[in-house]
Amino acid sequence: MVDQRQELLIVSGLSGAGKSIVLDMLEDLNYYCIDNLPLSMLGTLHPRALAQTDVRCNRMAIGIDARTGGHIEQVPDLLSNLRAANPGFHTRVMFLHADTDVLLRRFSETRRKHPLTNAQTSLGDALAAERQLLEPVAEIADFTLDTSLTNLHELRERIRTTLASDSESQMMLQLQSFGFKYGVPDGVDLVFDVRCLPNPHWEPSLRKLTGRDPAIRQWLEQQAPVQAMARDILGFLQNWLPAYQQQNRNYLTVAIGCTGGQHRSVYLVERLASELADADLKILVRHTEIR
């Protein structure tokens, strides 16, 4: 990143979702990082004054999570006051989350203790309590990242791409395919349901392929309803993305779902990404159900 403007990034999320990894990466990107800052100190933080005495504080990242203590529900008001007192700082919130079964597995593998567990509280109960505790922060997040299917290298690339997009004053558009049978992904802004379209799953020779394979693309391109749906979704995005950009949105996630997330939704995401490539956007493609 070459942008030298003053930035304050609040990094929050569920325990085990990757917040420590993000803070480590931000340090590599020359952010001055503070993890587990008490809320009482967040309310009295003056990043502009700090930047005047230490150039490292021109870019700051602060970790806030269940360990922070205090009243998490105060975070929105604290950030509002922080923005008002430091108008020169570009202040944003990043929130990381993951599916409960993924978090349970991660804690089992690392054998780390969840900050909310105790003799009376199981890990599952602690995770549920943490989701509720951090909900006020999740609701005001500028970036919401689901790390359930993201490995270390993919997470780093997503963070790098997200921040690079923001530094270039371009909105990042994430186009994401998924399967309704597995549930709608968290953190999406717009959802298109394409289960009404002809399904190549019922062609035995195509069943094991995905929407990225030429045979699937050829089959779907011969289906008039699929082409009509592609034109309609593209037209909607072309008409309304400028309105989202005018709101200074940094990140917009558009999810397209079919039954299993293998064929129709994947094809449409790939096609939309190609047809929107010339727009003033950073485009990130993600297929939830395929690797």
ZAMARGU-4260 file (C-alpha; in steps of 0.2 Angstrom, whole numbers, plus 5000, padded with zeros to 4 digits):
<rodrens>
0) 5000/5000/5000 | 5007/5017/4995 | 4993/5028/5002 | 4999/5039/5016 | 4983/5046/5023
5) 4980/5044/5042 | 4970/5028/5046 | 4962/5020/5061 | 4956/5002/5058 | 4946/4993/5072
10) 4948/4975/5070 | 4935/4964/5080 | 4927/4947/5078 | 4924/4930/5086 | 4938/4921/5095
15) 4946/4909/5083 | 4940/4918/5067 | 4957/4925/5063 | 4959/4942/5071 | 4976/4939/5078
20) 4982/4934/5060 | 4974/4950/5053 | 4983/4961/5066 | 5000/4952/5062 | 4997/4955/5044
25) 4993/4974/5047 | 5009/4975/5056 | 5018/4969/5041 | 5009/4983/5031 | 5016/4996/5043
30) 5001/4998/5054 | 5004/5002/5072 | 4994/4988/5081 | 4986/4987/5098 | 4977/4972/5103
35) 4964/4970/5117 | 4963/4989/5121 | 4952/4992/5136 | 4936/5001/5130 | 4939/5015/5143
40) 4955/5019/5133 | 4946/5018/5117 | 4935/5032/5123 | 4950/5043/5127 | 4961/5039/5112
45) 4967/5054/5102 | 4976/5046/5086 | 4978/5063/5078 | 4988/5069/5093 | 4998/5052/5093
50) 5002/5054/5075 | 5009/5071/5078 | 5022/5064/5090 | 5025/5047/5081 | 5024/5045/5063
55) 5021/5026/5065 | 5003/5031/5072 | 4998/5038/5055 | 4991/5021/5053 | 4984/5012/5068
60) 4974/4996/5070 | 4966/4992/5087 | 4959/4974/5091 | 4943/4974/5101 | 4935/4957/5106
65) 4927/4948/5120 | 4943/4950/5131 | 4941/4969/5130 | 4929/4971/5145 | 4918/4985/5149
70) 4901/4988/5139 | 4903/4982/5121 | 4887/4990/5117 | 4895/5007/5119 | 4907/5004/5105
75) 4896/5013/5091 | 4895/5029/5102 | 4913/5028/5106 | 4918/5027/5088 | 4906/5041/5083
80) 4914/5052/5096 | 4931/5046/5090 | 4927/5051/5072 | 4921/5068/5077 | 4936/5072/5087
85) 4948/5066/5074 | 4941/5071/5057 | 4958/5069/5048 | 4958/5050/5052 | 4949/5038/5040
90) 4941/5026/5053 | 4934/5009/5049 | 4928/4993/5057 | 4932/4976/5051 | 4923/4961/5059
95) 4928/4943/5057 | 4917/4928/5060 | 4915/4909/5056 | 4903/4895/5058 | 4901/4888/5075
100) 4907/4870/5070 | 4922/4878/5062 | 4926/4888/5078 | 4924/4872/5088 | 4936/4863/5078
105) 4949/4877/5078 | 4949/4877/5097 | 4950/4859/5098 | 4965/4859/5086 | 4974/4873/5095
110) 4968/4868/5113 | 4967/4887/5117 | 4955/4893/5130 | 4940/4903/5125 | 4940/4919/5135
115) 4922/4917/5140 | 4923/4899/5146 | 4923/4894/5164 | 4918/4880/5175 | 4900/4883/5172
120) 4901/4888/5153 | 4905/4876/5139 | 4914/4881/5124 | 4898/4880/5113 | 4889/4891/5126
125) 4904/4903/5126 | 4903/4905/5107 | 4885/4909/5107 | 4887/4922/5121 | 4901/4930/5112
130) 4891/4932/5096 | 4878/4941/5106 | 4891/4951/5115 | 4899/4957/5099 | 4883/4960/5089
135) 4884/4979/5091 | 4901/4979/5084 | 4896/4968/5069 | 4881/4979/5065 | 4892/4994/5062
140) 4906/4985/5053 | 4913/4992/5036 | 4920/4975/5032 | 4913/4959/5037 | 4923/4943/5033
145) 4917/4925/5035 | 4933/4915/5037 | 4924/4898/5039 | 4932/4891/5022 | 4947/4903/5022
150) 4965/4896/5025 | 4979/4907/5032 | 4985/4912/5014 | 4968/4916/5008 | 4964/4926/5023
155) 4979/4937/5020 | 4975/4939/5002 | 4957/4945/5006 | 4964/4957/5019 | 4977/4964/5007
160) 4964/4965/4993 | 4951/4974/5004 | 4963/4987/5010 | 4971/4990/4993 | 4954/4993/4986
165) 4950/5005/4999 | 4966/5015/4998 | 4963/5017/4979 | 4946/5025/4983 | 4937/5011/4974
170) 4923/5000/4981 | 4927/4982/4982 | 4913/4971/4974 | 4913/4953/4981 | 4903/4941/4970
175) 4900/4925/4979 | 4891/4909/4974 | 4883/4898/4987 | 4871/4884/4990 | 4854/4887/4998
180) 4855/4869/5005 | 4869/4875/5016 | 4861/4891/5021 | 4864/4909/5015 | 4882/4916/5020
185) 4883/4929/5033 | 4888/4947/5029 | 4881/4948/5012 | 4872/4964/5006 | 4862/4958/4991
190) 4856/4940/4988 | 4849/4933/4971 | 4840/4916/4971 | 4843/4907/4954 | 4836/4890/4959
195) 4822/4893/4947 | 4834/4890/4932 | 4837/4874/4922 | 4849/4863/4932 | 4863/4854/4924
200) 4864/4843/4940 | 4851/4832/4932 | 4862/4828/4917 | 4873/4813/4923 | 4888/4818/4912
205) 4888/4836/4920 | 4884/4832/4938 | 4902/4831/4945 | 4907/4847/4935 | 4906/4865/4941
210) 4901/4881/4934 | 4919/4885/4929 | 4920/4870/4917 | 4917/4873/4899 | 4904/4859/4897
215) 4893/4868/4910 | 4895/4885/4903 | 4891/4878/4886 | 4875/4869/4893 | 4869/4885/4903
220) 4872/4897/4888 | 4860/4887/4878 | 4846/4889/4891 | 4836/4905/4888 | 4830/4908/4906
225) 4848/4907/4912 | 4853/4921/4899 | 4838/4931/4904 | 4843/4930/4922 | 4861/4935/4919
230) 4855/4950/4909 | 4843/4955/4923 | 4856/4954/4937 | 4869/4962/4927 | 4857/4976/4923
235) 4852/4978/4941 | 4870/4980/4946 | 4875/4992/4932 | 4860/5003/4937 | 4862/5003/4956
240) 4881/5000/4960 | 4884/5019/4957 | 4872/5023/4970 | 4881/5012/4983 | 4898/5020/4977
245) 4890/5037/4980 | 4887/5032/4998 | 4906/5029/5000 | 4904/5011/5003 | 4920/5002/5004
250) 4914/4984/5002 | 4898/4977/4994 | 4895/4958/4994 | 4883/4951/4981 | 4878/4933/4984
255) 4870/4922/4970 | 4863/4905/4976 | 4857/4889/4968 | 4853/4873/4976 | 4870/4866/4979
260) 4881/4880/4974 | 4890/4870/4961 | 4883/4875/4944 | 4871/4889/4941 | 4877/4901/4954
265) 4895/4898/4950 | 4893/4901/4931 | 4883/4917/4935 | 4896/4924/4947 | 4910/4920/4934
270) 4900/4928/4920 | 4896/4944/4930 | 4914/4946/4936 | 4919/4946/4917 | 4906/4958/4912
275) 4909/4970/4926 | 4928/4969/4924 | 4929/4987/4915 | 4919/4995/4929 | 4927/5007/4942
280) 4928/4993/4954 | 4939/4980/4963 | 4931/4963/4960 | 4933/4948/4971 | 4926/4931/4966
285) 4922/4918/4979 | 4914/4901/4977 | 4908/4896/4995 | 4904/4878/4990 | 4919/4873/4979
290) 4938/4875/4981
</rodrens>
